[in-house]
Amino acid sequence: MAQTGRTYFVADLHLTDERPAATGRFFRFLDADVAGADALYILGDLFEAWTGDDHEEVVAAETARRLKTLATAGTPVYFLHGNRDFMLAERYAARSGMTLIADPTRIELYGVPTLLMHGDTLCTDDIAYQVFRRRSRHPVTVALLKRLPRQLRRQLARRARAGSAAAKAEKSAAIMDVNVSEVVRLLHAQQAQRLIHGHTHRPARHTHEVAGRSCERWVLPDWYERWGYVVCDATGCTLKIENL
């Protein structure tokens, strides 16, 4: 069991009933690593798709139960929306014991000003995606989607994922990665020394010079063929990646 004085960060788990290996790995991670820690931050795309808080997959109910148990035992759980689960709302958050946080959120992490993001807004070179993101996240769009029958929402989500996969196949890897100038701009604007994000599925530690200061950026791994997280304490952060 993890000791206090540690905070864990995950993203891009893409949980679904169709991928039980990732689900089981996540639940073991909660029990073996996160239990007893200072906090768990989920930085988006916890689920493969989320069409509303009436989501009926078995994994949604069991994940809520596990996270609620963790939070009740004293480890706060924070959730920041990703591009796959931006419709996750207060009802499911309460059921899971999660606190919803904005993207971006700046925290003091063991004395280090740290910026938390999902990461998709950093990919400013992917203009088509940014346009789609703004339109799909518009409050009117979200309100209309919530009023649709659940089955129709699921169909729309499947079409959106298929369209996204087709679009990615035609884009260069560089376009779909973060724009470094945008990273530096945000770190400077937020007066942060560290950035932790997901979305790109390119786990690594990067350094950036921001107004004469050396800042670090940690990119979280996805949970498809592998799994992993970033854990931070008073001495710094560590990236862990393992095969499922």
C-alpha positions as CSV (number, residue, x, y, z in Angstrom):
1,M,0.0,0.0,0.0
2,A,1.2,3.5,-0.9
3,Q,2.4,5.7,1.9
4,T,1.1,9.3,2.4
5,G,3.2,12.0,0.8
6,R,2.4,10.8,-2.7
7,T,0.0,12.1,-5.4
8,Y,-0.8,10.0,-8.5
9,F,-1.8,11.2,-12.0
10,V,-3.4,9.1,-14.7
11,A,-5.1,9.8,-18.1
12,D,-6.3,8.0,-21.2
13,L,-7.4,4.8,-19.6
14,H,-10.3,4.6,-22.1
15,L,-12.1,2.0,-20.0
16,T,-14.9,0.0,-21.6
17,D,-16.5,-3.4,-21.1
18,E,-14.7,-4.5,-24.3
19,R,-11.2,-4.1,-22.6
20,P,-11.3,-6.0,-19.3
21,A,-7.5,-6.2,-19.0
22,A,-7.2,-2.4,-18.7
23,T,-10.1,-2.3,-16.2
24,G,-8.6,-5.0,-14.0
25,R,-5.2,-3.3,-14.1
26,F,-6.8,0.0,-13.0
27,F,-8.6,-1.6,-10.1
28,R,-5.4,-3.3,-8.9
29,F,-3.6,0.0,-9.3
30,L,-6.2,1.7,-7.0
31,D,-5.8,-1.0,-4.4
32,A,-2.1,-1.6,-4.5
33,D,-0.7,1.9,-5.2
34,V,-3.1,4.7,-4.7
35,A,-4.8,3.6,-1.5
36,G,-3.5,5.8,1.3
37,A,-2.0,8.4,-1.0
38,D,-2.6,12.1,-0.7
39,A,-4.7,12.3,-3.9
40,L,-5.5,10.8,-7.3
41,Y,-5.9,13.0,-10.3
42,I,-7.6,11.6,-13.4
43,L,-6.7,13.9,-16.3
44,G,-9.3,12.9,-18.8
45,D,-10.5,10.0,-21.0
46,L,-11.2,7.7,-18.1
47,F,-13.7,6.1,-20.4
48,E,-13.6,5.1,-24.1
49,A,-16.7,7.1,-24.6
50,W,-19.2,8.9,-22.3
51,T,-22.5,9.9,-23.6
52,G,-24.1,11.0,-20.4
53,D,-24.4,10.1,-16.7
54,D,-26.9,7.4,-17.6
55,H,-24.0,5.5,-19.2
56,E,-25.0,1.8,-18.8
57,E,-21.7,-0.1,-19.2
58,V,-20.8,-2.4,-16.3
59,V,-17.4,-0.8,-16.1
60,A,-19.0,2.6,-15.3
61,A,-20.8,1.2,-12.2
62,E,-17.8,-0.7,-10.9
63,T,-15.4,2.2,-11.5
64,A,-17.8,4.4,-9.5
65,R,-17.9,2.0,-6.7
66,R,-14.1,1.6,-6.5
67,L,-13.4,5.3,-6.7
68,K,-16.0,6.0,-4.1
69,T,-14.4,3.5,-1.7
70,L,-11.0,5.2,-2.3
71,A,-12.3,8.6,-1.6
72,T,-14.3,7.5,1.4
73,A,-11.1,6.0,2.9
74,G,-9.4,9.4,2.7
75,T,-7.7,9.7,-0.7
76,P,-9.4,12.6,-2.6
77,V,-10.1,11.8,-6.3
78,Y,-10.1,14.7,-8.8
79,F,-11.4,14.4,-12.4
80,L,-10.6,16.7,-15.3
81,H,-12.5,16.1,-18.6
82,G,-10.9,14.6,-21.6
83,N,-12.1,14.7,-25.2
84,R,-13.8,11.3,-24.8
85,D,-15.7,12.0,-21.6
86,F,-16.4,15.7,-21.5
87,M,-20.1,15.0,-20.9
88,L,-19.3,13.3,-17.5
89,A,-21.2,15.5,-15.1
90,E,-22.1,16.1,-11.4
91,R,-24.3,13.0,-11.0
92,Y,-21.6,10.5,-11.9
93,A,-18.9,12.5,-10.1
94,A,-21.0,12.4,-6.9
95,R,-21.6,8.7,-7.3
96,S,-17.8,8.2,-7.7
97,G,-16.7,10.5,-4.9
98,M,-14.9,12.6,-7.5
99,T,-14.4,16.3,-7.5
100,L,-14.6,17.9,-11.0
101,I,-11.8,20.3,-11.8
102,A,-11.4,22.7,-14.7
103,D,-9.0,22.4,-17.6
104,P,-6.5,23.9,-16.9
105,T,-6.1,23.7,-13.1
106,R,-3.1,25.1,-11.3
107,I,-2.2,23.5,-7.9
108,E,0.6,23.7,-5.4
109,L,2.1,20.2,-5.5
110,Y,4.5,19.8,-2.6
111,G,5.5,23.4,-3.0
112,V,5.8,23.3,-6.8
113,P,3.2,25.3,-8.9
114,T,1.9,22.6,-11.2
115,L,-0.5,23.0,-14.1
116,L,-2.9,20.1,-14.9
117,M,-4.5,19.6,-18.3
118,H,-5.9,16.9,-20.5
119,G,-3.6,18.1,-23.2
120,D,-5.8,18.4,-26.3
121,T,-5.9,22.2,-26.2
122,L,-2.1,22.2,-26.5
123,C,-2.3,20.6,-29.9
124,T,-2.9,24.0,-31.6
125,D,-1.5,22.9,-35.0
126,D,-4.4,20.5,-35.4
127,I,-6.8,23.3,-36.5
128,A,-9.6,21.0,-37.6
129,Y,-9.7,19.3,-34.2
130,Q,-9.7,22.6,-32.3
131,V,-12.7,23.7,-34.4
132,F,-14.5,20.5,-33.7
133,R,-13.6,20.7,-30.0
134,R,-15.0,24.2,-29.6
135,R,-18.2,23.3,-31.4
136,S,-18.8,20.0,-29.5
137,R,-18.1,21.6,-26.1
138,H,-20.4,24.6,-26.7
139,P,-23.0,24.7,-23.9
140,V,-25.8,24.7,-26.4
141,T,-24.4,21.6,-28.1
142,V,-23.9,19.8,-24.8
143,A,-27.4,20.7,-23.6
144,L,-29.0,19.4,-26.9
145,L,-27.0,16.2,-26.7
146,K,-28.2,15.5,-23.2
147,R,-31.8,15.7,-24.3
148,L,-31.3,13.0,-27.0
149,P,-32.3,9.4,-26.3
150,R,-29.4,7.3,-24.9
151,Q,-29.3,5.0,-27.9
152,L,-29.0,7.9,-30.3
153,R,-26.2,9.4,-28.2
154,R,-24.4,6.1,-28.4
155,Q,-24.7,6.0,-32.2
156,L,-23.4,9.6,-32.5
157,A,-20.5,8.7,-30.3
158,R,-19.5,5.7,-32.4
159,R,-19.7,7.8,-35.5
160,A,-17.5,10.5,-33.9
161,R,-14.9,8.0,-33.0
162,A,-14.9,6.5,-36.4
163,G,-14.5,9.9,-38.0
164,S,-11.7,10.8,-35.6
165,A,-9.8,7.6,-36.5
166,A,-10.2,8.4,-40.2
167,A,-9.0,11.9,-39.7
168,K,-6.0,10.9,-37.6
169,A,-4.9,8.5,-40.4
170,E,-4.5,11.5,-42.7
171,K,-2.6,13.7,-40.3
172,S,1.1,13.8,-39.6
173,A,2.2,12.8,-36.1
174,A,3.7,16.3,-35.6
175,I,0.3,18.0,-36.1
176,M,-1.3,15.8,-33.5
177,D,1.4,16.5,-30.9
178,V,1.5,19.5,-28.6
179,N,2.7,22.9,-29.8
180,V,5.8,23.8,-27.8
181,S,5.2,27.5,-28.1
182,E,1.7,27.0,-26.6
183,V,3.2,25.0,-23.7
184,V,5.7,27.7,-23.0
185,R,3.0,30.4,-23.2
186,L,0.7,28.6,-20.8
187,L,3.5,27.9,-18.3
188,H,4.4,31.5,-18.3
189,A,0.8,32.8,-18.1
190,Q,0.0,30.4,-15.2
191,Q,3.3,31.0,-13.5
192,A,3.8,27.3,-13.2
193,Q,7.0,25.3,-13.0
194,R,5.5,22.0,-14.0
195,L,2.9,20.7,-16.4
196,I,1.2,17.3,-16.3
197,H,-1.1,16.2,-19.1
198,G,-2.2,13.3,-21.2
199,H,-4.0,13.0,-24.6
200,T,-1.1,12.5,-26.9
201,H,-0.3,8.9,-25.7
202,R,3.4,9.8,-25.9
203,P,4.6,9.4,-22.3
204,A,7.8,11.3,-21.5
205,R,9.4,14.0,-19.4
206,H,10.3,17.2,-21.3
207,T,12.0,20.4,-20.2
208,H,11.2,23.9,-21.4
209,E,12.9,27.2,-20.9
210,V,10.2,29.7,-19.7
211,A,11.3,33.3,-19.0
212,G,14.8,32.1,-18.0
213,R,13.5,29.2,-15.8
214,S,13.7,25.5,-16.5
215,C,10.2,24.0,-16.4
216,E,9.2,20.3,-16.7
217,R,6.4,18.7,-18.6
218,W,5.2,15.2,-17.9
219,V,3.1,13.3,-20.5
220,L,1.0,10.5,-19.1
221,P,0.7,7.1,-20.9
222,D,-2.4,5.6,-22.4
223,W,-3.8,2.3,-21.1
224,Y,-4.1,0.2,-24.3
225,E,-1.2,-2.2,-24.7
226,R,0.5,-0.6,-21.7
227,W,-0.4,1.1,-18.5
228,G,1.2,3.7,-16.2
229,Y,1.1,6.9,-14.3
230,V,3.1,9.8,-12.9
231,V,3.6,9.9,-9.1
232,C,4.9,13.0,-7.3
233,D,6.2,13.7,-3.8
234,A,8.3,16.3,-2.1
235,T,11.4,15.2,-4.0
236,G,9.9,15.4,-7.5
237,C,7.9,13.2,-10.0
238,T,8.5,9.8,-11.6
239,L,6.9,8.3,-14.7
240,K,6.1,4.6,-14.6
241,I,5.1,2.5,-17.6
242,E,4.5,-1.2,-17.8
243,N,2.8,-3.6,-20.3
244,L,-0.7,-4.7,-19.5
